[in-house]
């Protein structure tokens, strides 16, 4: 049980680190004070971003399937 928790924690922290590094590389038009702190905080939500990406991808697949079902005019 402890091993599974440690593996989950390691995966979560690796995803957080990768997301925080990716977000910190994005430059906006104007420098914002506290941007690094915000990027580190937003990196904690990487599972949410991953689920949203998967949901949008599935919606796109469903839309394509629906368009194929429409009769040709």
C-alpha positions as CSV (number, residue, x, y, z in Angstrom):
1,X,0.0,0.0,0.0
2,X,2.8,2.4,0.9
3,X,4.6,1.5,-2.3
4,X,1.6,2.4,-4.4
5,X,1.2,5.7,-2.6
6,X,4.9,6.5,-3.2
7,X,4.7,5.6,-6.9
8,X,1.5,7.8,-7.2
9,X,3.3,10.7,-5.4
10,X,6.3,10.4,-7.6
11,X,4.2,10.4,-10.8
12,X,2.2,13.4,-9.5
13,X,5.4,15.4,-8.6
14,X,7.0,14.6,-11.9
15,X,3.9,15.8,-13.8
16,X,3.8,18.9,-11.6
17,X,7.4,19.7,-12.2
18,X,7.1,19.2,-16.0
19,X,3.9,21.3,-16.1
20,X,5.5,24.1,-14.0
21,X,8.5,24.2,-16.2
22,X,6.4,24.3,-19.4
23,X,4.2,27.1,-18.0
24,X,7.2,29.1,-16.9
25,X,8.6,29.1,-20.4
26,X,5.5,30.8,-21.8
27,X,6.2,34.5,-22.1
28,X,3.3,37.0,-22.1
29,X,3.3,40.4,-23.7
30,X,3.9,42.1,-20.4
31,X,6.0,40.9,-17.5
32,X,3.8,40.1,-14.5
33,X,5.0,40.2,-10.9
34,X,4.6,36.8,-9.2
35,X,4.3,34.9,-12.5
36,X,6.7,32.2,-11.4
37,X,4.7,31.6,-8.2
38,X,1.5,31.5,-10.2
39,X,3.0,29.0,-12.7
40,X,4.2,26.8,-9.9
41,X,0.7,26.9,-8.3
42,X,-1.0,26.2,-11.6
43,X,1.3,23.3,-12.2
44,X,-0.3,21.5,-9.3
45,X,-3.5,21.2,-11.4
46,X,-1.8,19.2,-14.2
47,X,-4.2,16.2,-13.8
48,X,-7.1,18.6,-14.5
49,X,-5.4,19.9,-17.6
50,X,-4.8,16.3,-18.8
51,X,-8.5,15.4,-18.2
52,X,-9.7,18.5,-20.0
53,X,-7.5,17.7,-23.0
54,X,-8.8,14.2,-23.1
55,X,-12.4,15.4,-22.9
56,X,-11.9,17.9,-25.7
57,X,-10.2,15.2,-27.8
58,X,-13.2,12.8,-27.2
59,X,-15.7,15.6,-28.1
60,X,-13.8,16.2,-31.3
61,X,-13.9,12.4,-32.2
62,X,-17.6,12.4,-31.5
63,X,-18.2,15.4,-33.7
64,X,-16.3,13.8,-36.6
65,X,-18.3,10.6,-36.2
66,X,-21.5,12.6,-36.2
67,X,-20.5,14.5,-39.4
68,X,-19.8,11.1,-41.1
69,X,-23.4,10.0,-40.3
70,X,-24.9,13.1,-41.9
71,X,-26.3,12.5,-45.4
72,X,-24.4,14.0,-48.2
73,X,-26.2,16.9,-49.9
